[in-house]
Amino acid sequence: MPVVPTREILDRAFAERYGVAAINVVNDLSMEAVLAAAVQERAPVIVQTSVKTVKSIGLDLLFAMWREMTAGIEVPVALHLDHCPERQVITDCLRKGWNSVLFDASALPVEENQRQTVEVVAEARAVGAHVEGEIESITGVEDGVGSDEEAERQSLETALTFIRTTGVDVFAPAIGNAHGRYKAEPKLDAQRVTDIVEAEPIPIALHGGTGMTDAQFADLIARGCAKVNISTALKVTFMQSNLEYLRGAERRDSWDPPSLFKAVRADVLEMSADFMRQFGSAGKAW
């Protein structure tokens, strides 16, 4: 199964009401581990890259890693650019071969956000790619993008006008979710997802997944959240796995980098596989 369009992955998930894990990777090891988890679980997956990751690794090298790691892969996979307010980065990634982008113009007035999103959708369509849109910023800063101040939620009418006018393929509403770690169980406005989907059947992207309860995930996926973003959990797993191994290496006075990489890969793979099973996408590869 080659790399497939993002919308193909999400349309199936939306129709069958399971969630696709959209996992932010940070380097080659984490990318390979997420893809290996998808193969192991026979699950479609969306690999996400932040603007920070694109810039730190480099556009060409990052895409070359993706191309090599997905050559001949046997499950549906897609490459997505997460929260990106920079039009030039959007253009560069679309031209290089990213399957979809989240144009994050949530800091702009809705009218200007809508105007520019129309342009981004046209740009994406020209290269066979898809677009995720949002009109309210998700609380929390992720890889340097965002704000800790919760944005005012727009009306249902405003959200529907944005979706219909721009032609976005995926919509990310603010429902009380937040990037990073929650200090307590989040209070989510799940009904907002239902209201949007009933009025305009479109796959919904759930941001700020790390720390939500199993029941919240199950409820939101059943309502139409076909794309479930996971970023903080990978970062925590990746860094804690490194830390735990290195503490052991210090105690043993044994310093073997390949053994470190193997341990971290195993932890990231298992974390990813756990989410795929939890979201119901395991065994859904075609």
C-alpha positions in Angstrom: 0.0 0.0 0.0 1.7 3.2 -1.1 1.2 6.6 0.6 -2.4 7.6 0.1 -4.3 10.9 0.2 -5.1 12.1 3.7 -8.8 12.5 2.9 -9.0 8.8 1.8 -7.7 7.7 5.2 -10.1 10.1 7.0 -13.2 9.5 4.9 -13.1 5.8 5.8 -12.5 6.5 9.4 -15.3 9.0 9.5 -17.8 6.7 7.8 -17.0 3.7 10.1 -16.5 5.9 13.2 -13.0 4.9 14.2 -10.2 7.3 14.9 -6.9 7.5 13.0 -3.9 8.4 15.2 -2.1 11.5 13.8 1.2 11.4 15.6 3.8 14.2 15.6 7.3 12.8 15.1 10.5 14.6 16.0 13.3 12.7 14.2 14.0 9.6 12.1 13.8 7.2 15.0 10.3 8.4 16.0 9.1 8.4 12.4 10.2 4.8 11.8 8.8 3.6 15.2 5.3 5.2 14.4 5.3 3.6 10.9 6.4 0.2 12.4 3.5 0.4 14.9 1.1 1.0 12.0 2.4 -2.0 10.2 2.3 -4.2 13.3 -1.3 -3.2 14.1 -2.4 -3.2 10.4 -3.6 0.4 11.0 -3.8 3.5 8.8 -1.8 6.3 10.3 -1.1 10.0 9.7 2.5 11.1 10.5 2.6 14.7 11.5 5.5 17.2 11.4 5.5 20.5 13.2 6.9 23.7 11.6 9.7 23.4 14.2 10.6 19.9 13.1 10.5 20.9 9.4 12.9 23.7 10.1 15.2 21.8 12.5 15.7 18.8 10.3 15.3 20.5 6.9 12.5 20.1 4.4 14.5 18.0 1.9 16.0 15.7 4.4 12.7 15.2 6.3 10.9 14.3 3.2 13.6 12.0 2.0 13.3 10.2 5.3 9.6 9.8 4.8 10.0 8.7 1.2 12.5 6.0 2.1 10.6 4.7 5.2 7.3 4.4 3.3 8.7 2.8 0.2 6.7 -0.4 -0.2 4.8 0.0 3.1 1.8 -2.2 3.4 -0.6 0.0 5.3 -2.2 3.4 4.3 -0.1 6.3 5.5 -0.1 10.0 4.9 2.3 12.9 5.8 0.7 16.0 7.4 2.1 19.4 8.3 0.6 20.4 11.7 -0.2 23.9 13.0 1.4 26.1 10.4 0.7 29.9 10.3 3.4 30.5 7.7 2.2 30.6 4.1 5.7 30.0 2.7 6.2 26.8 4.7 2.8 25.7 3.6 3.8 26.2 0.0 7.2 24.5 0.4 5.7 21.4 2.0 2.9 21.1 -0.5 5.3 21.4 -3.4 7.7 18.9 -1.8 5.0 16.3 -1.4 3.2 16.5 2.0 -0.2 15.0 1.7 -2.0 17.6 3.8 -1.4 20.7 5.9 -3.1 22.5 8.7 -3.1 26.2 7.8 -3.4 27.7 11.3 -4.6 31.2 10.8 -6.7 31.1 14.0 -4.9 34.3 15.3 -6.4 36.3 12.4 -10.0 37.6 12.2 -12.3 34.9 10.9 -12.9 36.8 7.6 -9.2 37.0 6.9 -8.6 33.5 8.0 -11.3 32.4 5.6 -9.9 34.4 2.7 -6.4 33.0 3.1 -7.7 29.4 3.7 -9.5 29.6 0.4 -6.2 30.3 -1.3 -4.4 27.5 0.6 -7.1 25.0 -0.4 -6.7 26.0 -4.1 -2.9 25.6 -3.7 -3.3 22.2 -2.2 -5.8 21.0 -4.8 -3.3 21.9 -7.5 -1.0 19.2 -6.2 -3.6 16.7 -5.0 -3.2 17.5 -1.3 -5.7 18.3 1.4 -6.2 21.0 4.0 -7.3 21.1 7.7 -8.7 24.4 8.9 -9.6 26.0 12.2 -11.1 29.3 13.3 -10.2 29.2 17.0 -6.8 28.6 18.4 -6.5 25.5 20.5 -5.3 26.5 24.0 -1.6 25.8 24.7 1.7 26.3 22.9 3.0 23.4 20.8 6.4 23.7 19.2 6.3 27.5 19.4 2.8 27.8 17.9 -0.3 28.8 19.9 -1.3 30.7 23.0 -2.1 29.8 26.6 -5.2 32.0 26.3 -8.3 30.2 25.3 -9.8 31.8 22.2 -13.5 32.8 22.1 -15.5 30.1 20.4 -17.3 31.1 17.2 -20.9 30.3 16.5 -22.1 27.2 14.8 -23.2 29.4 11.8 -19.7 30.9 11.6 -18.0 27.5 11.7 -20.3 26.1 9.0 -19.8 29.2 6.8 -16.0 28.7 7.1 -16.2 25.0 6.2 -18.5 25.5 3.2 -16.7 28.6 1.9 -13.2 27.4 2.1 -13.8 23.7 1.1 -11.5 22.4 3.8 -11.3 18.6 4.1 -10.9 18.4 7.9 -12.1 20.9 10.5 -10.6 21.4 14.0 -13.0 23.0 16.4 -12.1 24.2 19.9 -14.2 22.2 22.4 -12.3 22.9 25.6 -9.3 20.8 24.5 -5.7 22.0 24.9 -2.2 21.2 23.8 0.2 19.8 26.4 -0.7 18.1 29.6 -4.0 18.7 31.4 -3.9 19.5 35.1 -7.3 17.8 35.5 -9.7 15.9 33.4 -10.7 18.3 30.6 -14.3 19.5 30.4 -15.2 19.0 26.8 -18.0 20.4 24.7 -18.7 17.2 22.8 -22.0 18.4 21.5 -20.3 21.0 19.4 -18.7 18.1 17.4 -22.2 16.6 16.8 -23.7 19.9 15.8 -21.1 20.5 13.2 -21.1 17.0 11.8 -24.9 16.8 11.6 -25.0 20.1 9.7 -22.0 19.4 7.5 -20.6 15.9 7.4 -16.9 16.4 7.6 -14.1 14.6 9.4 -13.3 16.4 12.6 -9.7 16.7 14.0 -9.3 16.3 17.7 -6.4 18.2 19.0 -4.9 18.0 22.5 -5.5 14.3 22.9 -2.8 13.6 25.4 -4.5 13.2 28.8 -8.1 12.7 27.7 -9.9 9.7 29.2 -10.7 6.5 27.3 -14.4 7.4 27.6 -13.8 10.9 26.1 -11.9 9.5 23.2 -14.6 6.9 22.5 -17.4 9.4 22.7 -15.7 12.0 20.5 -14.6 9.4 17.9 -18.2 8.2 17.7 -19.4 11.7 17.1 -17.0 12.2 14.1 -13.5 12.9 15.3 -11.8 10.8 12.7 -8.4 12.4 13.2 -6.9 12.2 16.7 -3.7 14.2 17.2 -1.0 12.9 19.5 2.0 15.1 20.1 2.8 15.5 23.8 2.6 11.8 24.5 5.2 11.1 22.0 7.6 13.8 23.3 7.2 12.5 26.9 7.6 8.9 25.9 10.6 9.7 23.7 12.4 11.8 26.3 11.5 9.7 29.4 12.7 6.5 27.5 16.0 8.2 26.8 16.3 9.4 30.4 15.5 6.0 31.9 18.0 4.2 29.6 20.8 6.7 30.2 20.4 6.5 34.0 20.7 2.7 33.7 23.7 3.1 31.4 25.3 5.4 34.0 24.8 2.9 36.8 26.2 0.1 34.6 28.9 2.4 33.1 27.9 0.9 29.8 27.7 3.3 26.8 26.2 1.8 23.6 24.2 4.2 21.5 22.5 1.4 19.3 21.1 -0.1 22.5 19.7 3.2 23.5 18.1 3.7 20.1 16.6 0.2 20.3 15.0 0.8 23.7 13.6 4.2 22.7 12.2 2.8 19.5 10.4 0.0 21.4 8.8 2.5 23.8 7.6 4.8 21.0 6.3 1.9 18.9 4.3 0.5 21.8 2.9 3.9 22.7 1.8 4.4 19.1 0.3 0.9 18.9 -1.6 1.5 22.1 -3.3 4.6 20.6 -4.1 2.7 17.4 -5.8 0.0 19.3 -7.6 2.4 21.6 -9.0 4.5 18.7 -10.3 1.4 16.8 -8.0 1.8 13.8 -6.0 -1.4 14.4 -6.9 -4.0 11.7 -8.5 -1.3 9.5 -5.7 -1.2 6.9 -6.9 -1.9 3.3 
